[in-house]
Amino acid sequence: MWGAGEFLCEGLKRSVCSMLPWDIPWYDPSHVIFFAALYGALSVIGFGLIAAAVLTIKRIKSGDGGHH
């Protein structure tokens, strides 16, 4: 194999087996950038969902349901 074949086989050596933080090769800068952005976005979405749930529960308990 030459050229593209060697390039593709080389890429398989450093592929990610799972998305869990302890299985990611953090020594590779491309993995660090991608997974830092991924986990950052997932964290923002998760905090937003938790905040929405907490505010909804507080509003329901206070009786300010706001009938439509």
Order of alpha helices (4+ residues) and beta strands (2+ residues): alpha-alpha
